[in-house]
């Protein structure tokens, strides 16, 4: 009986030690991320591809090591934002899709879908943006951004001339209010 208790105690200590080491590794990685974020948004705001790539790699490293961590979807979202700022829109779209697919109960899920649509829209790809806006309206009908998405959907495939006309209409409405 003593041997069984000793073995159980040893196994418990082993699991506790592994968990403690895991916590330290996670904390170390989070500190690296914070440092890289500070460098990324330094006073001079000199966005270099090198800084962007380093920060995105750290975000992705965290998510790969701790996919179930509560910070994982948020760090994916940050990674997508850095990708967008670095003009890597296609990569950002992939990350937003990943948030949408892998974290179905997370508060960022609707925003990830919307960001995908916006990225396609900004790239001039109305064919891909439009279904995503429509999907947002169907899947998240009570979301606070629903009216904004309806407006974006209305404008998604407008020509520059139609945009100009819409802007004039908007300005005229503003004058009468």
C-alpha positions in Angstrom: 0.0 0.0 0.0 2.8 2.4 0.8 4.4 1.7 -2.6 1.1 2.6 -4.3 0.8 5.8 -2.3 4.4 6.7 -3.0 3.9 6.1 -6.8 0.8 8.2 -6.8 2.6 10.9 -4.9 5.5 10.8 -7.3 3.2 11.0 -10.4 1.3 13.9 -8.8 4.6 15.7 -8.3 5.7 15.0 -11.8 2.5 16.4 -13.3 2.7 19.5 -11.0 6.3 20.1 -12.1 5.4 19.7 -15.8 2.4 22.1 -15.3 4.7 24.6 -13.6 7.2 24.4 -16.4 4.4 24.9 -18.9 3.2 28.0 -17.0 6.8 29.5 -17.0 7.1 28.8 -20.8 3.8 30.5 -21.4 4.8 33.5 -19.3 8.1 33.8 -21.0 6.4 33.7 -24.4 3.9 36.3 -23.3 6.7 38.6 -22.2 8.4 38.2 -25.6 5.1 39.1 -27.2 4.7 42.2 -25.1 8.3 43.3 -25.8 7.8 42.8 -29.6 4.5 44.7 -29.4 6.2 47.6 -27.8 8.9 47.6 -30.4 6.2 47.4 -33.1 4.4 50.5 -31.9 7.5 52.4 -30.8 7.5 56.2 -30.9 8.8 56.5 -34.4 6.1 54.0 -35.5 8.6 52.7 -38.0 6.7 49.6 -39.3 9.3 47.3 -40.8 8.5 44.0 -42.3 11.1 42.5 -40.0 9.2 43.8 -36.9 5.9 42.7 -38.3 7.1 39.2 -39.1 8.7 38.7 -35.7 5.5 39.8 -33.9 3.3 37.6 -36.1 5.6 34.6 -35.5 5.4 35.1 -31.8 1.6 35.3 -31.9 1.4 32.2 -34.0 3.9 30.3 -31.8 1.7 31.0 -28.8 -1.4 29.9 -30.6 0.3 26.7 -31.8 1.6 25.9 -28.3 -1.6 26.9 -26.4 -4.6 26.6 -28.8 -7.1 26.2 -26.0 -5.8 29.2 -24.0 -8.3 32.0 -23.7 -5.8 34.4 -25.3 -5.3 32.3 -28.4 -8.1 33.8 -30.5 -7.2 37.3 -29.4 -3.6 36.8 -30.4 -4.7 35.4 -33.8 -6.8 38.5 -34.2 -3.8 40.7 -33.3 -1.7 38.7 -35.8 -4.3 39.3 -38.5 -4.3 43.0 -37.7 -0.5 43.2 -38.0 -0.7 41.2 -41.3 -3.2 43.8 -42.6 -0.9 46.7 -41.5 1.9 44.9 -43.3 -0.2 44.7 -46.5 -0.5 40.9 -46.2 -4.2 40.9 -46.6 -4.5 37.3 -47.9 -2.7 36.1 -44.8 -4.9 38.2 -42.6 -8.0 36.7 -44.2 -6.6 33.2 -43.5 -6.2 34.1 -39.8 -9.7 35.6 -39.5 -11.1 32.5 -41.1 -9.2 30.4 -38.6 -10.7 32.4 -35.7 -14.1 31.9 -37.2 -13.7 28.2 -37.6 -11.7 27.2 -34.5 -13.3 29.4 -31.9 -17.1 29.2 -32.6 -18.1 30.6 -29.2 -15.6 33.4 -28.9 -16.8 37.1 -29.0 -14.3 37.8 -31.8 -16.0 35.4 -34.2 -18.4 37.9 -35.8 -15.7 40.5 -36.1 -13.4 37.9 -37.7 -16.1 37.3 -40.3 -16.6 41.0 -40.9 -12.8 41.6 -41.1 -12.6 39.0 -43.8 -15.3 40.7 -45.8 -13.6 44.1 -45.3 -10.2 42.8 -46.4 -11.7 41.4 -49.6 -13.6 44.6 -50.1 -10.5 46.7 -49.7 -8.7 44.5 -52.1 -11.4 45.2 -54.7 -12.7 41.6 -54.6 -16.5 42.2 -54.3 -17.2 38.7 -55.5 -15.7 37.3 -52.2 -16.7 40.2 -50.0 -20.4 40.1 -50.7 -21.1 36.6 -49.6 -19.3 37.2 -46.4 -21.3 40.3 -45.6 -24.5 38.3 -46.4 -23.3 35.5 -44.1 -22.7 38.0 -41.3 -26.3 39.2 -41.7 -27.6 35.7 -41.5 -25.4 34.3 -38.7 -25.3 37.4 -36.5 -28.7 39.2 -37.1 -28.6 40.8 -33.6 -25.0 42.0 -33.7 -24.5 45.7 -33.0 -22.8 46.2 -36.4 -25.7 44.8 -38.4 -26.7 48.2 -39.8 -23.2 49.0 -40.8 -22.8 45.6 -42.5 -26.1 46.3 -44.4 -24.6 49.6 -45.7 -21.3 47.9 -46.6 -23.2 45.3 -48.5 -25.1 48.0 -50.4 -21.9 49.6 -51.4 -19.7 46.6 -52.0 -19.8 46.5 -55.8 -20.4 50.2 -56.6 -18.3 51.9 -59.3 -16.3 55.0 -58.4 -19.1 57.1 -60.0 -21.8 55.5 -57.9 -19.6 56.0 -54.8 -19.4 59.7 -55.6 -23.1 59.9 -56.1 -23.7 58.2 -52.7 -21.3 60.5 -51.0 -23.2 63.5 -52.4 -26.5 62.1 -51.3 -25.0 61.5 -47.8 -23.6 65.1 -47.6 -27.0 66.5 -48.7 -28.8 64.5 -46.0 -26.3 65.8 -43.4 -27.1 69.4 -44.4 -30.8 68.9 -43.8 -30.4 67.4 -40.4 
